[in-house]
């Protein structure tokens, strides 16, 4: 598989994103070339200072354009070496370090959140276990022990009714015997 090449204006870039940024800078350079009178050194000097101070360019295409403006300014002889600022070149390492630091900070924040969530979940599980233990041992009927409690209540009532029924039968027999003895006399 052939590696895709990202070439913009004779410069080879390592990624599509860098090539895209270079294309944008090339469009900006072409726009500035069309808008700036290169024969007027004061205009060139003003444009150079503004673009350099703002750090508009980050690819070799933009740096090349700034260098050509600086050469025009220096060759004119109107400005000295100390009057013309050096071109500000920003390497990607500073931003990568910053991004790595941000990711490390984000990782530590997420790690802290994860640990906190684990602690909260453990506490909630413990509370749930305590609720189950309390509800199993309580005298009140609840959703966990309702069947056993209702069965126990019905058995107790059934035993009471059976006892009452036996007592009632005994009393009926004694009444019948009493009636027979009264009728028999």
C-alpha positions in Angstrom: 0.0 0.0 0.0 1.5 3.3 -1.1 1.8 6.0 1.5 -0.4 9.0 0.6 1.7 12.2 0.0 0.5 15.5 1.2 2.3 18.1 -1.0 1.4 21.8 -0.9 3.4 24.3 -3.0 6.5 22.1 -3.0 6.4 21.2 0.7 5.7 17.6 1.8 3.6 17.3 5.0 3.3 14.4 7.3 -0.5 14.4 7.7 -3.7 15.5 5.9 -4.4 18.0 8.7 -1.0 19.7 8.3 -1.4 19.8 4.5 -4.9 21.3 5.0 -3.5 24.0 7.3 -0.7 24.7 4.7 -3.4 25.1 2.0 -5.2 27.6 4.1 -2.0 29.5 4.7 -1.2 29.4 1.0 -4.6 31.0 0.3 -3.9 33.6 2.9 -0.5 34.3 1.4 -2.0 34.7 -2.1 -4.6 37.0 -0.6 -2.0 39.2 1.1 0.1 39.3 -2.1 -2.8 40.6 -4.0 -3.7 43.2 -1.4 -0.2 44.5 -0.5 1.8 46.9 -2.6 5.3 45.3 -2.5 6.9 48.5 -3.9 5.8 50.5 -0.8 8.2 49.3 1.9 6.2 51.0 4.7 3.2 48.9 3.8 5.3 45.7 3.6 6.9 46.5 7.0 3.4 47.2 8.5 1.9 43.9 7.1 5.0 41.9 8.1 4.8 43.2 11.7 1.1 42.5 12.0 1.3 39.0 10.7 4.5 38.2 12.7 3.0 39.5 16.0 -0.2 37.6 15.6 1.6 34.4 14.7 -0.6 33.8 11.8 1.7 31.3 10.1 2.6 28.0 11.4 3.8 26.1 8.3 6.8 26.5 6.0 4.6 28.2 3.4 3.7 31.0 5.8 7.3 31.3 7.2 8.6 31.4 3.6 6.3 34.3 2.8 7.3 36.2 6.0 11.0 35.6 5.1 10.4 37.1 1.7 8.7 40.1 3.2 11.6 40.5 5.7 14.1 40.2 2.8 12.3 43.0 0.9 12.3 45.2 4.0 16.0 44.6 4.8 17.1 45.0 1.1 15.4 48.4 1.0 17.8 49.8 3.5 15.0 51.9 5.1 15.0 49.7 8.3 17.9 48.4 10.3 18.4 44.8 11.6 17.3 46.0 15.1 14.1 47.5 13.8 12.8 44.4 12.0 11.6 41.7 14.4 12.8 38.2 13.8 10.2 35.7 12.5 8.4 33.9 15.3 8.6 30.2 14.6 6.5 27.9 16.7 7.4 24.3 16.7 4.7 21.8 17.4 6.5 20.4 20.5 5.2 23.1 22.8 1.6 22.5 21.8 2.0 18.7 22.0 3.4 19.1 25.5 0.4 21.2 26.4 -2.0 18.7 24.9 -0.3 15.9 26.8 -0.6 17.8 30.0 -4.3 18.5 29.3 -4.8 14.8 28.7 -3.0 13.9 31.8 -5.1 16.3 33.8 -8.2 15.0 32.2 -7.1 11.4 32.9 -6.5 12.2 36.6 -9.9 13.9 36.8 -11.7 11.0 35.2 -9.7 8.6 37.4 -10.8 10.5 40.5 -14.4 10.5 39.3 -14.2 6.7 38.6 -12.8 6.0 42.1 -15.5 8.2 43.7 -18.2 6.4 41.7 -16.8 3.0 42.9 -16.9 4.2 46.5 -20.5 5.5 46.1 -21.6 2.2 44.5 -20.1 0.2 47.3 -21.8 2.3 49.9 -25.1 1.9 48.1 -24.7 -1.9 47.9 -24.0 -2.0 51.6 -27.1 0.1 52.3 -29.2 -2.3 50.1 -27.8 -5.3 52.0 -28.7 -3.6 55.4 -32.2 -2.9 54.1 -32.7 -6.6 53.1 -31.5 -7.8 56.5 -33.7 -5.4 58.4 -36.8 -6.2 56.3 -36.2 -10.0 56.7 -36.0 -9.6 60.5 -38.8 -7.1 60.9 -42.3 -8.0 62.2 -44.1 -6.0 59.5 -45.1 -7.5 56.2 -43.1 -6.3 53.3 -42.4 -7.3 49.7 -39.5 -9.6 50.7 -41.2 -11.6 53.5 -44.9 -11.2 52.7 -45.6 -14.8 51.6 -44.0 -16.3 54.7 -45.7 -13.8 57.0 -49.1 -14.3 55.4 -48.8 -18.1 55.5 -47.9 -17.8 59.2 -50.9 -15.6 59.9 -53.3 -18.0 58.1 -51.8 -21.0 59.9 -52.3 -19.3 63.2 -55.9 -18.3 62.3 -56.6 -21.8 61.0 -55.3 -23.3 64.3 -57.4 -20.9 66.3 -60.5 -21.7 64.2 -59.8 -25.5 64.6 -59.5 -25.1 68.3 -62.7 -23.0 68.5 -64.4 -25.5 66.3 -63.4 -28.4 68.6 -64.5 -26.4 71.7 -67.8 -25.7 69.9 -68.4 -29.3 69.1 -67.7 -30.2 72.7 -70.2 -27.7 74.0 -72.8 -28.9 71.5 -72.3 -32.5 72.7 -72.6 -31.4 76.3 -75.7 -29.4 75.4 -77.2 -32.4 73.6 -76.4 -34.6 76.5 -78.0 -32.1 78.8 -81.1 -31.9 76.6 -81.3 -35.7 76.5 -81.0 -35.9 80.3 -83.6 -33.2 80.7 -86.0 -34.8 78.2 -85.4 -38.2 79.7 -86.4 -37.2 83.2 
